Structure formats: C-alpha cells, structure tokens
Amino acid sequence: MSTYYRTSVAPVCGDHFLGPSLAQVCPASQFLMFMSILDTFIRSQESIAQLCERVRPIDPPELNYDFIVVGGGTAGSVVASRLSDLPEWKVLVLEAGPDEPPGADIPSMVAMFLGTEIDWQFRTSNEQNACLSSGGSCSWPRGKNLGGTSVHNGMMYTRGHARDYDNWAAMGNDGWTWREVLPYFACSENNTEINRVGRKYHSTGGLLSVGRFPWRPDIASDILAAAAEKGYPLTEDLNGDQFTGFTVAQTMNYDGVRRSAAAAFLRPFRQRRNLQVALNATVTKVIVENMKAVGVQYYQDGVPRVARASREVIICGGAVNSPQILLLSGIGPKDHLQSMNVNVVKDLPGVGENLHNHVSYTVSFTINEPNEYDLNWAAAAEYVGFQRGPMSSTGMSQITGIIPSRYTSPDHPDLQFFFGGYQASCATTGEVGTLINGDRRSISISPTYLHPRSKGTLRLASNDPFAKPVIHGNYLSDPMDGTVLLEGIRIALSFANTTAMRKHNMTLDHTPLQACSQYPFLSDDYWRCAIRQDTGPENHQAGSCKMGLASDPMAVVDPRLKVHGIKGLRVVDTSIMPQVTSSNTAAPAIMIAEKAASFIKSEWAVPNTQWYGNHALPPPPLPSATSSHHHAWKHPISRKSHSH
Ligand SMILES: Cc1cc2nc3c(=O)[nH]c(=O)nc-3n(C[C@H](O)[C@H](O)[C@H](O)COP(=O)(O)OP(=O)(O)OC[C@H]3O[C@@H](n4cnc5c(N)ncnc54)[C@H](O)[C@@H]3O)c2cc1C
C-alpha cells in the first residue's frame, strides 16, 4: 500500500474513449461537479485505471486468422488469452463495445454503468407471471464492452456446487464432473488469501486475483451474527468444504480494484503480436462453407467487414447474444429461421431454448441510522490515495449466504441471499455527513432461487442483426419456483427478528402493493402476488445453447463445446450450461473458457503446450466423481502434459 497520496491528475497514458464517466452514470445534474472531479482523479491513477496496460485495439483488423473469438467478454477474454499462448496461432477478438471505463473498476460503482451505452439493455417480454409491475417485461442488463458483464457484476467469486457439475456429467457430458472441472477453476486463480482458504480447493499464481475486499461496513458482522442466531452456519469459504452458510464473499478484485476478465486475462498479453483485439466490432454472422465455419461478417464503427478463420470460430457472446448470432447465421430451429427469411444452414432446434435464470425478490428494510451519502471526500481521498475504504468494496453486497430450502437435499443448496446497502456510488458535494434525505437508512435482502424450473426462449425479432432478440424468460411458470422463493422471503424477514439486528431497529419497509391488495398483507398469498409483480430477474442467464449429446435433439454443443453438425465452430460461455449453476455465474464462465481452451489445444495436437501463462499446469483430471461432495485435489508441483 502507498504511504503517500498521489496527486497528479494527468493520465500517464492516453485517455482514449473508455465509455461513460462517473458523472454520466449518476442520476442527476447535482452530481456533476463532484463526480467529474473524482473521475479525473481515478483516470489519473494508474494502479486503478491501468491506462498504460490497456490492450491497444486494432482497427481495421487483418483478413486472415487462425481463430476468431466473437465477444471479448468474461469467457471470450479467457479463451483468447489461452489460445494466444501459442505464438504461431493468430487470434482475433471481435468485441461489440469499447474498453472498460476506469470508473467501473471502482468496486463501489458496481452496476452503475448499466443502463448506459455499454449495456446491451435487453428486456424480456410477454411474461405472464413475472415483472407484472413493469408490464410483464424484466430487465436483463449485459455488458457491451471489453470484459463483458465482468465489468459490471458484483465480482462475487462463487463456483457453484459439486452436484451442479455432476448433474451435467450425468446427462452424458463426459469430462464435466466436479472433480474434472475443479482444476480449471484453480488454474485461473490467484487467491490472495490462500492462508485463510487453504489449497484444498484454491490456488495461487493464476491470472485472476481473488480475495475479499479491503473494506466492509460495520453492519456486516451483525448480519452474520443474525444468520448465526437463526441457526445458519457461518463459513469462511463458500467454495470450500463448508459450502452452505453465510459469509463475506471472496471477489474478483486486486488491492481494492475490480479485476474484469479482460483486465486479468488480456492486459498482461497486450504485447503479443498474435493477439489482436478489435473494439466496436459487432459480429452479424458466422460464415459457413460446406458445413464448416470459415469466418465472420462484422461491422466495425458502421463499416461492414469480413475476417476468415482457418481453424475455428469461437462464439463467446453470452447467454443472449450467442444464440442470436447462431440464429442470424442460419443455425437454429428451421421453422423459425424460415419465418425470419434467414437461409437455413443447420436445423438445430435447441438454439435459443432452455434459456433460464435465477429468480429473486428484494425485501427492503430500514435501520436506525442517518441516511447519508456513503461517498464523500474522505472516502474519495482514501480510495484515490490508498485503494481502501468504502469505495474499495461493494458495501453490503459482498455478504452472501447459500443454504438449502426444505425442497432440496442438504448437499445441493437452492437458496442464495444477496444484500444491499452502504454502496459508496454517487455524491453531490462530497461533504462528510451530507444527508440524502431525512429518512432512515435502507438496506435490503434478496432471496434468490438457484434451481429454477421455468425455462424460456430466445428468438430473432427479424433478420436485422442489430435488432434486439425477442426474449421470453417465462419466469415463475413452474409454481415450484415461487414456492421456494417464498421460503426465502420468510427467512429474509426473520433477520429483523434477531438480537443482532434489533439493535439497529431493522424494520420492514414495504408499502402494501396495490396490485396485491386482495390478499392479507404479508400473508403467503400476498408474497406470491408480490413476487409476480416485482420479480427480481437476476443476472445469471444460462442454457440457451445447451451442451449435450447428439442423441439429445435439443443439445446445441457437444461436451467439447462444438456446435453439433458444424465443423470449426464452438460456443463458450454460460449459454452452454444445461442447467445453471447454484450460485453466481462469472467464475463458472471463466472455468468453461479454460476448459474450452484446453479442448482446442489438445484437438489441434499442440505439443508441449504452454497452458497457463506463467502459471503451473493444472493437475491431471481426477477420476470420475461418484459422490456429490467436494473432493480434494492436489495442487501440481511439477509440469505434466495434459491428457486431452
Ligand atoms: C449486475 C450484475 C451483477 C452480477 N454479479 C455477479 C457476481 O457478483 N458474481 C458472478 O459470478 N456473476 C455475477 N453476474 C453474472 C456474471 O457476470 C455473468 O454470468 C458472466 O459475466 C457472463 O459471462 P459470459 O462470458 O457468458 O458473457 P459476457 O461477459 O456478457 O460476454 C459477452 C461479450 O460478448 C460481446 N458480444 C455480444 N454479442 C456480440 C457480437 N455480435 N459481436 C461482438 N461482440 C459481441 C458482449 O459485448 C460481451 O462483451 C452479474 C451480472 C450482472 C449483470
């Protein structure tokens, strides 16, 4: 940590267009002055903004590459990084958006850049049972920038549960048991708290820094005490043996700065001549000749272009854009493609099906504290100078809990709790103690159902590649989803009824919903109605290009993530999950990308592959898991060749 304040406000390296400023993401003009000054300071701090280490984009790209990665998001950054380990492989990344804004690297600014031009701003439509207060349309933000959604997310590092992966494998997806995916989580990881979490499931030396934020609000310890009072376990590590309970989560940050996938996996290799990244480049179609993907059509800054791939095209557009790109390329349900006047290349009925997401409901409370801005000059100075204090964390959002409801088995928990409050995001004057208003302070708890049964669809609205797809989340169509969520709401409410939280006078802050006035306030029927009105659509979209065997007509990619029936084409992101994992999805997206890169390298028979930059090789795959529990693995102490 620095021992002095760094005061220069001139960016050391060029400040090319990097998305919106902090002033632009705060809600009104009274934030302009303070947030503009803060933005200038942030851009000038190389340890935060990393302007000198940014990837230098290519414009225009060349025509011929070995591999083209479509989407430089969470998974795409990892795939491109790993493939370009081989100097003889020329890799092009085509990313629809710009590089990430320095302001988004401040943890407390989490999700503030959503709703701007670096968010795809998708919405679902025609929901019969969800988001009814917004006309049956749920908001689905997605990052449209290098680093993708990892630039906007809560950074929470959760891997899901052993049973998730063992279930994938049980569907015929060889190689995806928990024991077989664990090494691919570990090979990315540089756990900065290894002495706390241990090496049984964690690793050091990888490209992705993982550890708790340097700061948390005092109330965090009371939330954990409340959970303990209710009889829930407290855990040091939800990714370890104690995989249920409440905790202050580890996150993808380094020294109080967000580590997006692009920052972690692409920036260290910005000097590689064989790794080229094109920004503001939107892929509109995969070019398929003789049932082999040979390149892509794309628009860069409005100019139509083509790039050719001699080996593979790898689609990493995320759970919304990847199926859309396949459909635009004529790969998908035949009838739908014909109705959209898209030339059918391959009838693949599963494209855009099985689209699903966790579902939540936010319960708001007030506590006995003044409702003041968490961002002020003191917090700003502490962050700009030392990367510490309220801005170096997401406030209460770093707390989470994962527990089983009564509807699942203890080894496959299905409820996650997210918390909100104490987010140092926008301020007007910066004066310490400035009140937002005279109200009490608000905090929230969002119970989230992790095993949703309702499945939706994605379809093209037209054959215009720039038209947003038609997304039907079909939330809560299976009554079980609402039933488990209701149990989660009851648990959330019970937090107010603990000694730990009573001292804050934690009080439910919920005006009865007009639309639910026919039900007794706070009855089960009332909450079921409220869930349908103000559904929390969550941000863990998955499943729309699901992995499965060719014998499953709805499978889109095979267990090596190759699109069924098309050579040289893979999909690598959360869309391949047959069923969404039981927690946040960024770490699984990174693991999927690590696995994909190793598939690709082994299939192209690369000898003596340098797999993981300067990190040691992962351990060889472990024998197939037969039980549903986490298994120990040994960290490698010597380099071994990979078995794929
Ligand atoms: C508000 C929010 C909070 C979240 N919090 C957490 C959390 O705390 N922890 C966690 O683990 N997960 C969290 N998530 C979820 C997690 O971030 C995502 O599941 C994950 O990042 C998805 O990775 P991906 O690679 O599948 O897609 P993305 O990261 O979205 O990458 C897709 C990329 O492809 C690009 N692209 C799309 N179409 C095209 C095209 N046609 N041409 C070129 N480029 C294209 C996009 O611009 C984008 O960069 C959160 C998500 C949100 C929105």
The ligand as an SDF file (V2000), in Angstrom:
LIG
                    3D

 53 58  0  0  0  0  0  0  0  0999 V2000
  -25.4690   -6.5970  -12.3830 C   0  0  0  0  0  0  0  0  0  0  0  0
  -24.8310   -7.9580  -12.4580 C   0  0  0  0  0  0  0  0  0  0  0  0
  -24.2380   -8.4680  -11.3120 C   0  0  0  0  0  0  0  0  0  0  0  0
  -23.6430   -9.7230  -11.3440 C   0  0  0  0  0  0  0  0  0  0  0  0
  -22.9610  -10.1480  -10.2410 N   0  0  0  0  0  0  0  0  0  0  0  0
  -22.2310  -11.2720  -10.3190 C   0  0  0  0  0  0  0  0  0  0  0  0
  -21.3410  -11.6330   -9.2640 C   0  0  0  0  0  0  0  0  0  0  0  0
  -21.1900  -10.9150   -8.2690 O   0  0  0  0  0  0  0  0  0  0  0  0
  -20.6240  -12.7730   -9.4140 N   0  0  0  0  0  0  0  0  0  0  0  0
  -20.7490  -13.5740  -10.5060 C   0  0  0  0  0  0  0  0  0  0  0  0
  -20.1060  -14.6220  -10.5510 O   0  0  0  0  0  0  0  0  0  0  0  0
  -21.5710  -13.2560  -11.5270 N   0  0  0  0  0  0  0  0  0  0  0  0
  -22.2890  -12.1170  -11.4680 C   0  0  0  0  0  0  0  0  0  0  0  0
  -23.0640  -11.7380  -12.5330 N   0  0  0  0  0  0  0  0  0  0  0  0
  -23.1750  -12.6640  -13.6860 C   0  0  0  0  0  0  0  0  0  0  0  0
  -21.8930  -12.7800  -14.4940 C   0  0  0  0  0  0  0  0  0  0  0  0
  -21.2210  -11.5510  -14.5550 O   0  0  0  0  0  0  0  0  0  0  0  0
  -22.1880  -13.3170  -15.8990 C   0  0  0  0  0  0  0  0  0  0  0  0
  -22.8500  -14.5610  -15.7990 O   0  0  0  0  0  0  0  0  0  0  0  0
  -20.9280  -13.5610  -16.7180 C   0  0  0  0  0  0  0  0  0  0  0  0
  -20.0920  -12.4450  -16.6890 O   0  0  0  0  0  0  0  0  0  0  0  0
  -21.3090  -13.9050  -18.1460 C   0  0  0  0  0  0  0  0  0  0  0  0
  -20.1410  -14.1630  -18.8890 O   0  0  0  0  0  0  0  0  0  0  0  0
  -20.2440  -14.5140  -20.4470 P   0  0  0  0  0  0  0  0  0  0  0  0
  -18.8560  -14.7340  -20.9230 O   0  0  0  0  0  0  0  0  0  0  0  0
  -21.2170  -15.6240  -20.6150 O   0  0  0  0  0  0  0  0  0  0  0  0
  -20.8940  -13.2350  -21.1280 O   0  0  0  0  0  0  0  0  0  0  0  0
  -20.4060  -11.7110  -21.1440 P   0  0  0  0  0  0  0  0  0  0  0  0
  -19.4110  -11.4520  -20.0830 O   0  0  0  0  0  0  0  0  0  0  0  0
  -21.6350  -10.8900  -21.1470 O   0  0  0  0  0  0  0  0  0  0  0  0
  -19.6400  -11.5610  -22.5220 O   0  0  0  0  0  0  0  0  0  0  0  0
  -20.2630  -11.4540  -23.7770 C   0  0  0  0  0  0  0  0  0  0  0  0
  -19.4460  -10.4880  -24.6250 C   0  0  0  0  0  0  0  0  0  0  0  0
  -19.7600  -10.6640  -25.9950 O   0  0  0  0  0  0  0  0  0  0  0  0
  -19.9090   -9.3840  -26.5920 C   0  0  0  0  0  0  0  0  0  0  0  0
  -20.7780   -9.5630  -27.7430 N   0  0  0  0  0  0  0  0  0  0  0  0
  -22.0630   -9.9630  -27.7410 C   0  0  0  0  0  0  0  0  0  0  0  0
  -22.5280  -10.0330  -28.9950 N   0  0  0  0  0  0  0  0  0  0  0  0
  -21.5310   -9.6720  -29.8190 C   0  0  0  0  0  0  0  0  0  0  0  0
  -21.4050   -9.5560  -31.2280 C   0  0  0  0  0  0  0  0  0  0  0  0
  -22.4350   -9.8290  -32.0440 N   0  0  0  0  0  0  0  0  0  0  0  0
  -20.2180   -9.1510  -31.7460 N   0  0  0  0  0  0  0  0  0  0  0  0
  -19.1680   -8.8820  -30.9200 C   0  0  0  0  0  0  0  0  0  0  0  0
  -19.2430   -8.9660  -29.5740 N   0  0  0  0  0  0  0  0  0  0  0  0
  -20.4060   -9.3670  -29.0290 C   0  0  0  0  0  0  0  0  0  0  0  0
  -20.5120   -8.5450  -25.4840 C   0  0  0  0  0  0  0  0  0  0  0  0
  -20.3890   -7.1600  -25.7420 O   0  0  0  0  0  0  0  0  0  0  0  0
  -19.7210   -9.0270  -24.2810 C   0  0  0  0  0  0  0  0  0  0  0  0
  -18.5060   -8.3460  -24.1420 O   0  0  0  0  0  0  0  0  0  0  0  0
  -23.6740  -10.4960  -12.5400 C   0  0  0  0  0  0  0  0  0  0  0  0
  -24.2560   -9.9620  -13.6920 C   0  0  0  0  0  0  0  0  0  0  0  0
  -24.8210   -8.7010  -13.6560 C   0  0  0  0  0  0  0  0  0  0  0  0
  -25.4410   -8.1400  -14.9030 C   0  0  0  0  0  0  0  0  0  0  0  0
  1  2  1  0
  2  3  1  0
  2 52  2  0
  3  4  2  0
  4  5  1  0
  4 50  1  0
  5  6  2  0
  6  7  1  0
  6 13  1  0
  7  8  2  0
  7  9  1  0
  9 10  1  0
 10 11  2  0
 10 12  1  0
 12 13  2  0
 13 14  1  0
 14 15  1  0
 14 50  1  0
 15 16  1  0
 16 17  1  0
 16 18  1  0
 18 19  1  0
 18 20  1  0
 20 21  1  0
 20 22  1  0
 22 23  1  0
 23 24  1  0
 24 25  2  0
 24 26  1  0
 24 27  1  0
 27 28  1  0
 28 29  2  0
 28 30  1  0
 28 31  1  0
 31 32  1  0
 32 33  1  0
 33 34  1  0
 33 48  1  0
 34 35  1  0
 35 36  1  0
 35 46  1  0
 36 37  1  0
 36 45  1  0
 37 38  2  0
 38 39  1  0
 39 40  1  0
 39 45  2  0
 40 41  1  0
 40 42  2  0
 42 43  1  0
 43 44  2  0
 44 45  1  0
 46 47  1  0
 46 48  1  0
 48 49  1  0
 50 51  2  0
 51 52  1  0
 52 53  1  0
M  END
$$$$
